[in-house]
Amino acid sequence: MPSNDPDSSADKSTPPQDPNADVSAAVEDLLNTLSSKFASVSSEIFAKSKSSPDGGEKR
């Protein structure tokens, strides 16, 4: 027998206040990770090009 008490449905899972907050946090974390990896790889490439005999220049 279904209950007509409106408060009984309040106990069921309610959506989060801001459903995009988790997605935004995950995207921001991913972008930060990619940015730091890009900076690391870029600095490695730059260091290797500086240490090569021709200065990293192609002819």
C-alpha positions in Angstrom: 0.0 0.0 0.0 1.6 3.3 -1.1 2.2 6.0 1.5 0.7 9.4 0.9 3.2 11.0 3.3 5.3 13.5 1.2 8.2 13.1 3.7 8.6 9.4 2.9 10.0 10.2 -0.5 12.6 12.6 1.0 14.5 9.7 2.4 15.3 8.4 -1.0 18.4 9.5 -2.8 18.3 13.1 -3.7 20.4 14.6 -6.5 23.4 16.6 -5.4 23.1 20.4 -5.1 25.3 21.0 -8.1 25.6 17.9 -10.3 28.2 19.6 -12.4 30.6 20.1 -9.5 32.1 16.6 -9.6 32.5 16.8 -13.4 34.1 20.2 -13.2 36.5 19.1 -10.5 37.4 16.0 -12.6 38.0 18.1 -15.7 40.1 20.6 -13.8 42.2 17.8 -12.3 42.7 16.3 -15.8 43.7 19.6 -17.3 46.2 20.3 -14.5 47.7 16.8 -15.0 48.0 17.3 -18.7 49.5 20.7 -18.3 52.2 19.5 -15.9 53.0 16.5 -18.2 53.2 18.8 -21.2 55.5 21.2 -19.3 57.7 18.2 -18.3 57.9 16.8 -21.8 58.5 20.3 -23.3 61.4 21.0 -20.9 62.9 17.5 -21.7 62.7 18.2 -25.5 64.1 21.7 -25.0 67.0 20.3 -22.9 67.8 17.6 -25.5 67.7 20.1 -28.3 70.2 22.4 -26.4 72.5 19.5 -25.8 72.6 18.3 -29.4 75.7 19.2 -31.5 73.7 21.3 -34.0 71.7 23.1 -31.4 68.5 21.2 -32.4 68.3 22.9 -35.8 67.3 20.9 -38.8 68.8 21.9 -42.2 
